[in-house]
Amino acid sequence: MPTKKLSDISVSVLDLVPIQEGKTAADAIKNAVDLAQHVEKWGYRRFWMAEHHNFPGIASSATAVLIGHIARETSSIRVGSGGIMLPNHAPLVVAEQFGTLATLFPGRIDLGLGRAPGTDGLTAMALRRDQHQSVDEFPQNVVEVYNYLGDPDPSSKVRAVPGEGTYVPIWILGSSTFGAQLAGMLGMPYAFASHFAPTMLHHAIQVYRDSFKPVGSLKEPYVMAGVNVIAADTDEKADYLATSMYQSFLGVIRGTAGLMQPPVESMNGLWDASEQYAVQNMLRCSFVGSPEKVKDGLQKFVDQTQVDEVIVASSIYDHAARLHSYELTSDFFKKSV
C-alpha cells in the first residue's frame, strides 16, 4: 500500500467547546464560532462537536443546537457531531433534528453516532426517562436513524419530517472493535477516538476494513482518527500550552473534571507518577511542539494507520494561541499545486 502524505488526506476539527477558568459558557460558544470561521478559511473539511453532559468545563451538551449555530455563522465547512450519544435519544428525535439541520444547510451536515452515554451513570439516568433503553440496542437504533433519513416511504406509519430524503451522512464513532465491525457491516465511515482512547486503534481499523461491505453510497472503507495537536512557534511554548490539556485529563482520571485551567510552568507537584503515566497513556496520539516536530509526528501517525482523514482536538487555554496552532497545522495538509 503506497504511503499517504499529509497533503493527500483531509483534516478536520473536533471542538468540545471548552469553558475556561474565569470565563462562561457564552464565551466558550463565541470562541467556537470564531474558531470555525477561521478553520473554514484555512481549509479544514469538518467542524465537529461532541455531546457531553454534566461536565462543568464543556459547553457542547446541546450538540444539535450548536451545530445549527455554527453552520449559520459559516458558509462552506461541514458541521457535525463527533458524536451524538445515541443511547440518550430516541432515533426519531435524532433523525428529525439532523434532518432539519440538513434542510437548513444542505450538503453540510454530518451525523456521527456513539454508543456511550457521554456522562456518568446518574446523569445518564436523568437523560433517559425510559430506563429500558440500552447500549445493546445501538446497532438497531443506528439502522432506525438511517432509515428515517433515507428514501421517503409514504406508507410508513412513522416518518421523520424534516428528515426523510435528506440522506445525512452517518458515521459510526468508537474506541473498540464493536463500532468498527458495525460500521463495516453497514458500509458507513468510521471515526476512531484515538485522541483519548488509543489502545485499540490499529486493531479496530483492521477490523473495520476487513468487515466493510459497500452497502450504501460509500464504496470503500473510510477511516478518520482523532489526534491532539498543540503546535506553537517553539517546542518550549507548545510544552507550556500543553499543560492545560494535561490538567484536563488529570481531572478526568481523578473524577474531578472542571473548567479548563490556564497553563503552568511545570506539572511537577500536580500529578504523581501513576497519574502522569495514566494521562500520557491516554494521550499517546498527541503531537506537541514546533511545526516541524508536529508535522513529523503526524506523518508517522498516518504512515502507521493509513487513515483517510484526521480530526484534530487542540486543548489550549488561550484562544489566540489555539487559533495559531490550528493555522500552523493547516499548512501541513495543504494540497500540492
C-alpha positions as CSV (number, residue, x, y, z in Angstrom):
1,M,0.0,0.0,0.0
2,P,1.6,3.3,-1.0
3,T,2.3,5.7,1.8
4,K,0.0,8.7,2.1
5,K,1.4,12.2,2.6
6,L,-0.4,14.6,4.8
7,S,-1.3,16.6,1.7
8,D,-3.1,13.5,0.4
9,I,-5.7,13.4,3.2
10,S,-8.3,15.7,4.8
11,V,-8.0,17.4,8.1
12,S,-10.9,18.4,10.4
13,V,-11.6,19.9,13.8
14,L,-13.1,18.4,16.9
15,D,-14.1,21.1,19.4
16,L,-15.5,20.3,22.8
17,V,-16.4,24.0,23.3
18,P,-14.3,24.2,26.5
19,I,-15.2,26.6,29.2
20,Q,-12.1,28.2,30.6
21,E,-11.4,29.1,34.2
22,G,-12.6,32.7,34.6
23,K,-14.9,32.5,31.6
24,T,-18.5,31.5,30.8
25,A,-20.3,29.1,28.5
26,A,-21.2,32.1,26.4
27,D,-17.5,32.9,26.0
28,A,-16.9,29.3,25.0
29,I,-19.6,29.3,22.3
30,K,-18.3,32.7,21.0
31,N,-14.8,31.2,20.7
32,A,-16.2,28.1,18.9
33,V,-17.8,30.3,16.3
34,D,-14.6,32.3,15.8
35,L,-12.6,29.1,15.6
36,A,-15.0,27.6,13.0
37,Q,-14.8,30.8,10.9
38,H,-11.0,30.7,10.9
39,V,-10.6,27.0,10.2
40,E,-13.0,27.3,7.3
41,K,-10.7,29.8,5.7
42,W,-7.7,27.6,6.4
43,G,-9.1,24.6,4.5
44,Y,-10.4,22.3,7.3
45,R,-13.1,19.9,6.0
46,R,-15.3,19.5,9.0
47,F,-16.1,21.1,12.3
48,W,-17.4,18.6,14.8
49,M,-18.7,19.0,18.3
50,A,-19.3,16.2,20.9
51,E,-22.2,15.5,23.2
52,H,-21.1,15.6,26.9
53,H,-23.3,16.1,29.9
54,N,-22.7,17.3,33.5
55,F,-19.2,18.5,32.7
56,P,-18.6,22.0,34.1
57,G,-15.9,22.7,31.5
58,I,-17.7,21.6,28.3
59,A,-20.5,23.7,26.7
60,S,-21.5,21.3,23.8
61,S,-24.2,19.3,25.6
62,A,-27.0,20.5,23.3
63,T,-24.9,19.4,20.3
64,A,-27.6,19.8,17.6
65,V,-28.4,23.3,18.7
66,L,-24.7,24.3,18.4
67,I,-24.3,22.6,15.1
68,G,-27.1,24.9,13.7
69,H,-25.4,28.0,15.3
70,I,-22.0,27.2,13.8
71,A,-23.4,26.3,10.4
72,R,-25.3,29.6,10.3
73,E,-22.1,31.5,11.1
74,T,-20.0,29.8,8.4
75,S,-20.6,29.2,4.8
76,S,-18.9,26.0,3.4
77,I,-17.3,23.9,6.1
78,R,-19.2,20.7,7.0
79,V,-20.6,20.8,10.6
80,G,-21.5,17.8,12.6
81,S,-21.4,15.7,15.7
82,G,-18.5,13.7,17.0
83,G,-20.8,12.5,18.3
84,I,-24.4,12.2,19.3
85,M,-24.6,9.6,22.0
86,L,-27.5,7.6,20.7
87,P,-28.5,5.8,23.9
88,N,-29.5,9.2,25.2
89,H,-32.1,9.8,22.5
90,A,-34.9,8.3,20.6
91,P,-33.8,7.6,17.0
92,L,-36.7,9.6,15.6
93,V,-35.8,12.7,17.5
94,V,-32.2,12.4,16.2
95,A,-33.4,12.0,12.7
96,E,-35.8,15.0,13.0
97,Q,-33.1,17.2,14.4
98,F,-30.4,16.3,11.8
99,G,-33.0,16.3,9.0
100,T,-33.9,19.8,10.0
101,L,-30.3,20.8,10.1
102,A,-29.7,19.3,6.6
103,T,-32.8,21.1,5.3
104,L,-31.4,24.4,6.6
105,F,-27.8,23.7,5.5
106,P,-28.0,21.3,2.5
107,G,-24.8,19.2,2.0
108,R,-23.1,20.5,5.1
109,I,-24.3,18.3,8.0
110,D,-22.6,15.2,9.3
111,L,-24.1,12.8,11.9
112,G,-21.6,10.9,14.0
113,L,-23.2,8.4,16.4
114,G,-21.7,6.9,19.5
115,R,-23.0,4.2,21.9
116,A,-21.6,5.6,25.2
117,P,-23.8,7.9,27.3
118,G,-21.1,10.6,27.4
119,T,-21.5,11.2,31.1
120,D,-21.8,9.5,34.5
121,G,-24.4,6.9,35.4
122,L,-26.6,9.2,37.5
123,T,-26.7,11.8,34.7
124,A,-27.4,9.1,32.1
125,M,-30.5,8.1,34.2
126,A,-31.6,11.8,34.2
127,L,-31.2,11.9,30.4
128,R,-33.1,8.7,29.8
129,R,-36.5,8.6,31.3
130,D,-37.0,5.2,29.7
131,Q,-34.5,3.1,31.6
132,H,-35.1,0.1,29.4
133,Q,-33.0,1.8,26.7
134,S,-29.7,0.1,26.4
135,V,-26.4,0.4,24.6
136,D,-27.1,-3.1,23.4
137,E,-29.7,-1.6,21.1
138,F,-27.2,0.6,19.4
139,P,-27.0,-1.3,16.1
140,Q,-30.7,-1.4,15.6
141,N,-31.1,2.2,16.6
142,V,-28.4,3.2,14.1
143,V,-30.4,1.4,11.3
144,E,-33.5,3.1,12.5
145,V,-32.0,6.6,12.2
146,Y,-30.5,5.6,8.8
147,N,-34.0,4.5,7.5
148,Y,-35.7,7.7,8.8
149,L,-33.2,9.8,6.8
150,G,-33.3,7.7,3.7
151,D,-35.8,7.2,0.9
152,P,-39.3,8.6,1.7
153,D,-41.8,5.9,2.5
154,P,-45.4,7.3,2.3
155,S,-46.7,4.0,3.6
156,S,-44.7,4.2,6.8
157,K,-46.7,4.8,10.0
158,V,-43.8,6.9,11.4
159,R,-41.8,9.3,9.3
160,A,-39.1,11.9,10.1
161,V,-40.3,15.3,8.7
162,P,-37.9,17.1,8.1
163,G,-35.5,14.2,7.7
164,E,-36.6,11.7,5.1
165,G,-34.8,12.1,1.8
166,T,-32.0,14.2,3.3
167,Y,-29.6,11.3,3.3
168,V,-27.5,12.9,6.1
169,P,-24.1,11.0,6.1
170,I,-24.0,8.8,9.2
171,W,-20.6,8.0,10.8
172,I,-20.0,5.3,13.5
173,L,-17.8,6.5,16.3
174,G,-15.9,4.2,18.6
175,S,-12.8,3.2,20.6
176,S,-13.2,-0.5,20.3
177,T,-13.8,-3.2,17.6
178,F,-17.5,-3.2,18.3
179,G,-18.2,0.1,16.4
180,A,-15.5,-0.8,13.8
181,Q,-17.3,-4.0,12.9
182,L,-20.7,-2.4,12.9
183,A,-19.5,0.5,10.6
184,G,-18.0,-2.1,8.3
185,M,-21.1,-4.2,8.1
186,L,-23.3,-1.2,7.5
187,G,-21.0,0.3,4.9
188,M,-20.6,3.6,6.9
189,P,-17.5,5.7,7.5
190,Y,-15.8,5.1,10.8
191,A,-14.2,7.5,13.3
192,F,-11.9,6.3,16.0
193,A,-11.4,8.1,19.3
194,S,-7.7,7.8,19.4
195,H,-7.3,11.3,20.9
196,F,-8.3,9.9,24.3
197,A,-8.6,6.1,23.9
198,P,-5.8,5.0,21.6
199,T,-5.3,1.4,22.8
200,M,-7.3,-0.5,20.1
201,L,-6.7,1.9,17.3
202,H,-4.8,-0.3,14.9
203,H,-6.9,-3.4,15.6
204,A,-10.2,-1.5,15.2
205,I,-9.1,-0.1,11.9
206,Q,-8.2,-3.5,10.6
207,V,-11.5,-5.0,11.8
208,Y,-13.3,-2.2,10.0
209,R,-11.5,-2.6,6.8
210,D,-11.9,-6.4,6.8
211,S,-15.6,-6.3,7.6
212,F,-16.5,-3.4,5.2
213,K,-19.3,-4.0,2.8
214,P,-20.3,-1.3,0.3
215,V,-24.0,-1.2,1.3
216,G,-24.8,2.4,0.6
217,S,-23.2,5.3,-1.3
218,L,-19.7,4.6,0.3
219,K,-17.9,2.2,-2.0
220,E,-14.7,1.8,0.0
221,P,-13.9,2.0,3.7
222,Y,-13.2,5.4,5.0
223,V,-11.4,6.0,8.4
224,M,-10.9,9.1,10.4
225,A,-8.9,9.2,13.6
226,G,-8.7,11.7,16.4
227,V,-5.5,13.3,17.4
228,N,-4.4,16.0,19.8
229,V,-2.3,18.7,18.4
230,I,-0.7,21.6,20.2
231,A,1.6,23.5,17.8
232,A,3.5,26.6,18.6
233,D,6.5,28.5,17.2
234,T,8.8,26.6,19.6
235,D,8.8,23.3,21.4
236,E,9.1,25.2,24.7
237,K,6.0,27.3,24.0
238,A,4.0,24.2,22.9
239,D,5.0,22.2,26.0
240,Y,3.9,25.1,28.2
241,L,0.5,25.3,26.4
242,A,0.0,21.6,26.6
243,T,-0.2,21.7,30.4
244,S,-3.8,22.8,30.2
245,M,-4.6,19.6,28.3
246,Y,-2.7,17.5,30.9
247,Q,-4.6,19.2,33.7
248,S,-7.9,18.5,31.9
249,F,-7.2,14.8,31.5
250,L,-5.8,14.6,35.1
251,G,-9.3,15.8,36.2
252,V,-10.9,13.1,34.1
253,I,-8.9,10.2,35.7
254,R,-9.5,11.7,39.2
255,G,-13.2,12.1,38.6
256,T,-12.8,15.9,39.3
257,A,-13.2,17.3,35.8
258,G,-13.8,21.1,35.9
259,L,-13.1,24.2,34.0
260,M,-10.2,24.4,31.6
261,Q,-7.2,25.6,33.5
262,P,-4.5,28.1,32.3
263,P,-1.1,26.6,31.5
264,V,1.5,26.2,34.2
265,E,5.3,26.2,34.0
266,S,5.5,22.6,35.2
267,M,3.2,19.7,36.0
268,N,5.6,18.6,38.8
269,G,3.6,18.6,42.1
270,L,0.3,18.5,40.2
271,W,0.3,14.8,39.5
272,D,2.1,11.7,40.9
273,A,4.0,9.2,38.8
274,S,1.0,6.9,38.3
275,E,-1.3,9.7,37.3
276,Q,1.3,11.0,34.9
277,Y,1.5,7.6,33.3
278,A,-2.2,7.3,33.0
279,V,-2.6,10.7,31.4
280,Q,0.2,10.2,29.0
281,N,-1.1,6.7,28.1
282,M,-4.5,8.3,27.2
283,L,-2.7,11.0,25.2
284,R,-0.4,8.7,23.1
285,C,-1.9,10.1,19.9
286,S,-0.8,13.7,20.7
287,F,1.6,15.9,18.9
288,V,3.1,18.8,20.8
289,G,5.8,21.1,19.6
290,S,7.2,23.3,16.9
291,P,5.7,23.0,13.4
292,E,8.5,20.7,12.2
293,K,8.1,18.3,15.2
294,V,4.3,18.2,14.9
295,K,4.4,17.6,11.2
296,D,6.8,14.8,11.6
297,G,4.7,13.2,14.3
298,L,1.5,13.5,12.2
299,Q,3.2,12.0,9.2
300,K,4.4,9.0,11.2
301,F,0.9,8.5,12.6
302,V,-0.5,8.5,9.0
303,D,2.2,6.1,7.9
304,Q,1.3,3.7,10.7
305,T,-2.5,3.9,10.3
306,Q,-3.1,4.9,6.6
307,V,-6.2,6.8,7.7
308,D,-8.1,8.8,5.2
309,E,-8.6,11.8,7.5
310,V,-7.5,13.1,10.8
311,I,-9.7,15.2,13.2
312,V,-7.7,17.5,15.4
313,A,-8.5,18.4,19.0
314,S,-6.5,21.3,20.5
315,S,-7.0,21.8,24.2
316,I,-5.3,25.2,24.5
317,Y,-6.4,27.8,27.1
318,D,-5.6,31.0,25.3
319,H,-7.9,31.4,22.3
320,A,-5.3,33.2,20.2
321,A,-2.7,30.5,20.8
322,R,-5.4,27.9,19.9
323,L,-6.1,29.7,16.6
324,H,-2.3,29.8,15.9
325,S,-2.0,26.1,16.5
326,Y,-4.8,25.3,14.0
327,E,-3.3,27.7,11.5
328,L,0.1,26.1,11.7
329,T,-1.4,22.6,11.4
330,S,-3.5,23.5,8.4
331,D,-0.2,24.2,6.4
332,F,0.8,20.5,6.7
333,F,-2.3,19.4,4.8
334,K,-2.3,21.9,2.0
335,K,-2.6,20.2,-1.3
336,S,0.3,20.3,-3.7
337,V,-0.3,22.5,-6.7
